Amino acid sequence: MKSTGWKTQFPAPAQSAGAPVGNDWCGFSAGVHGGGAWGSSSWTDLGAGYVGSHSPSGALGGLQVGFDQQVGTWVWGLRADASASGISGSHLDVIFTDGAAPEYDRGKIDYTGTITARLGYTFGPALVSVRAGAVWAHARYSLEGYYAPGLEFALGNATRWGWTAGIGVDYGFAGRWAAFFEYDYLGLGTYRANLSCITVHACSFLGTGTISIDVRENFNVLKAGVGYRF
């Protein structure tokens, strides 16, 4: 230290070599991800009432892009992702039990994606964030059996929209690369699926060519991925 008159000045302490260095999270990013999902699917036939429910699950994987801004240790931004999905499930119909074969009600999510805003706080090279926004999913619903074992006799496709919220951790490494792990809740809610008879004429309970079913679905998703910031 040195003295200048009555004031004594101390040199600023040197930063230790092991001290964490914060990442710059600003800019555009792109990357890949993979993970799995599980949830609930409850079916109500408009003509017959509640027909059963199941717990769909499966893997997913795809791409994500984003843009972030940073002030100090706070980060906020937008992200969009899209995934191919194998999320599926089925249940034995509890109403239509008098056919030539058991009837199974099946659902599958082929593709899904989210568009979200996020807010995060940095801890050295780590970023903890919460996110919320919209989710979409392309779904396939079908009825199988009843008239004959394994016969798919009604089918409907739909693109559904809902809301999503989640929390995640990103960790920067090797310059502008970052890995992440996150949990998301997908609230798709209730959708009226109109299934068309495809192999049996007038197959519905009401004697028409279309079966209307209210399908209520929500999912939990765990994802991990890696991205590069440009």
N, C-alpha and C positions, 0 to 999 in steps of 0.2 A: 504494500500500500504506500501511498505518498500523501504528504500534507501540503495543502495550499492555503496558508494563513490559518484561519480557525477551522476550515473544512477538511476532513479526511476522506479521501476517495479510496474505495476498494475495487479491485479489478473484477469484472464479471466472471462468475464461475464458468469454467469450460464444460461443454456438454460431454457426458461420458460416451464412450464409443458404443456402449450397449443400449443407449436410450432409444426408444421407438421413434421413428420418423413418420409423420402423417403423410398419407397419400393425397394426391390431387385427383379428386373424383369428377372434375369438370369435363364436359364434352360428350360426344357420342360413343356408344359402345355396342358391341354385337358378340354373340356367342351361342353356345349349345347347352342343353340341359337334358336331364333324365330323372325319372322317379317313379312313384307309384301313388295310387289313389284307392280309397275305399269310401263307401257311403251307404245311403238308403234309397230305396225305390218302392213307393207305395202306389197301387193301381186300384182305381174305382171305375167300373163299367157304368156308363150313364143309364143303361137299361136294367142292369142286374144288381148294382151296388158294389161294395168292396169285394175284390176278387183275389187279394193277396199282396204280399210284399216280399222283397228279397234284399240282400246286401251285396251290391255289385262291387267289384274290385278289379284291378289290373294295372299294367305298366303304361307309362307314357314317355315321350321324348320328342324334342324339337329344337326350335331356334328362338332367340330373344334379341330384341334391339331396345336401346334406351338412350336417354339424354338427361344429364344431371348438371346442376349448378351447386356451387359451394361458397359459403361465407364462414370463415373461421372453421369451427368444428361441425357446423350444421350443413347437411346436404339435402337437397330436394330435387325431384325430377319426375320423368315419365318413363314407362316401360310398356312394351307390347310383346307378347309371346304367342306362339302357336305350336301345338303338339299333335302328333299322331298318337292314337290311344287304343288300348286293348281293354278298356274298362267294360265289363259285362257281367250279367247275372240273369237268373231266371227263378221262377217259383211255380209250384203246382197250383193251378187255378182252384179256388175253394168253392166256387159256385157251379161251374160247368163240369160236373163229375159223372154225368150219365151218358157220355158218348161211347163210341167204340174203342177209344183209347184215352188215356189221361191227357188233359190239356195243360200245356206249359206256356206261361207268359214270359217273353224274353225281351231284354233291353240291352243295347250296346251303344257306347259313346265312341264314334270313329275318330273324331277330331275335336279339339277344344283349344281355347286360347283366352287370354286376359288382356285388358287395357287398364293400366293402373297408374296412380300418382303415389309417390312415396316421400317420406320424410325420415331422415336418419341423422345419427350422431356418430362421429368418429372417435375411435380410441386407438391412436397410433395407426397401424396399417389396417385396422378393422373398422367396419362400418355396420352398425346395428340400425335397422330401419323397420318402419311399419308401412303398409301399403293398403290401398283400397281402390275399388273401381268396378268395372264391368267384366263379366265373363260370358263367353258364347260356347256352345257345344252343338255338334251335329250328332243327332241320335237316330237310332234305328230300333223300332218296336215291332214285335211280331208275335203271332199266336201259332202254336204248333200242337199237333195231335188231334184229339177229339174225334174226328172222322176216321183217322187212320194213324197208326204209330209213326212218328217222325214227319208227318205231313205239315208243312208250313202253309197255312190257309189264309192268313191275313197279315198285311205288312204296311207300315207307315214310316216315313222319314221326316225329320224335322230339324230345323236350326233353332235352338233355344237360347234365350238371353237371361241373365240374372246378375247378381252382385257377388263380389269377392272381397275378402279382407285377409291380411296375413302379416307375418313377421319374418324377418330374415337377417342373416349375417353374411357380409362380404369380407373377404380378406385379400388385400393387395399383395402381389409378389412379382418378382422378375420385371420390374419397371411398370408397364401399363397393363399387366395381366391381373385378373382378380377371379377368385373362386367364391362360390356362394352356396349357402344351404338355407332353405326356407320352408315354412309351413303356410298353406293357404286353405281357406274355407270357401267353397263354391256353393252359393245359394241359388239353385235353379228354380226352386219353388214348384208350382203346379202348372202343368201344360196340358191342354186338351189335344190328345193325339187321335187323329182320324185314320184308322187302319182300313185299307181296302181289301176286299176279298179277292184273292189271286188264283185260287185253285178250286174253290167250291162256290157255286152260285148262291147268292143270298145267304151268306153264312152267318149273319149277325143274329143276335137274340131277338131283334125286332123285325126280322125278315127283310132287311134292306141289304145293299151291297157295301155298307160302310159301318164299322164299329167304332164308336167314340169312347175313349178311355181317358180319364184324368190321371196323369202320372205326376206324382210329387217326388222330386229327387234333390238331394243335397250330397256334397262330397267333401272329403278331407284329402289334401294333397301334400306330399312331401317331395321336394325337388332339390337336386344338387346340380351345379353346372359350373362353367368357366366362361369368361368373356375377356375381350380385349378392348381397351379404351383408346379411341383415335385422337 
